[in-house]
């Protein structure tokens, strides 16, 4: 029994009749031609929407770089609002990125930051999804664990960074622990809310069909909570990228945070912007991958909606 089938059982009968079409012999029946035309129209609309979205995104990116160029050139040659070294043009940043890439420094820093982010994110995902599911399914565990977690949740991750350094030293362990703590609470909260507030009608429909508790959890609760879980994973990964810079400011000799901090010491603004832009690109790529995963895992939502 799938979540989509359970969802369909809880739906009421449609309030409006299906569209009818007149057949060649003059009788009236369900119009397959009408349905085909609607499908073609929907496909055409989706294709047009895709190209429109692509054009708008292209205009947005071009406008951003155009504004950057304009402000940088005006500051360098006209108004001199601040030192032109502090705002290089986009092509200067691109030249710095190419130089850092061929020297091997940028790939090394990307690999170092990604290894820390991925390890911390995976630990946070396991703990967040696991505890969120347990607390969402058990009132006893909720009363036992949630108060302590709620006391810790408002504490900013940066407040614990010196603590982690004292506990785990200045090596990789303190950075990974810091990243894990930062990503844990968004994943935990969204998972807990998703599990706890599954539509009760879906659960009762599954119980009516004779499903066991394990079957209800696997086929109803988990699929229903999956959108919230994936949203939490996306927010948690973004949080990892937010804090990796701070984590690598302390006693690191590699990583994008180290690149930014080291470049700051020598006023290498182009290198700093390369590090920041790389973090943004990594976040964009991984967010896109998680969105694709979400679309693949949640195909039942589109199937339930119908054409």
HUWONOR-V548965 format. One line per field, one symbol per residue. phi: phi as a letter, one per 20 degrees, with the letter a starting at -180 (. if undefined). burial: b if it has 16 or more other ideal C-beta (glycine too) atoms within 10 Angstrom, else e. Layout:
BEGIN
phi=???
burial=???
END
This chain:
BEGIN
phi=.efffffffefeffedfffdceegenedbfeffffffffffffffffffffffffffffffffffffggfffffffccelfbggffcffgfffffffffffffnffgfffffffffffffffffffffffffffffecfffffedfgffffegfffgffegffffffdneefffffffffffefffffffffffffdfgfffffffffenffffffffdcffffeggfffgffffffffgffeffffefdlddbofffgffffffdlefffffffffffffffffffffffffffffdfffffffnf
burial=bebeebbeeeeeeeeeeeeeeeeeeeeeeebeeeeeeeeeeeeeeeeeeeeeeeeeeeeeeeeeeeebeeebeebbeeeeeeeeeebbbbeebeebbeebeeeebbeebbebbbebbebbbebbbebbbebbbbbbeeeeebeeeeeebeeeeeeebeebbeebbeeeeeebebbbbbbbbbbbbbbbbbbbbbbbebeeebbebbeeeebeeeebbebbbbbbbbebbbbbbbbbbebbbebbbbbbebebebbbbbbbbbbeeeebbbbbbbbeebbeebbeebeeebeeebeeeeeebeeeeee
END
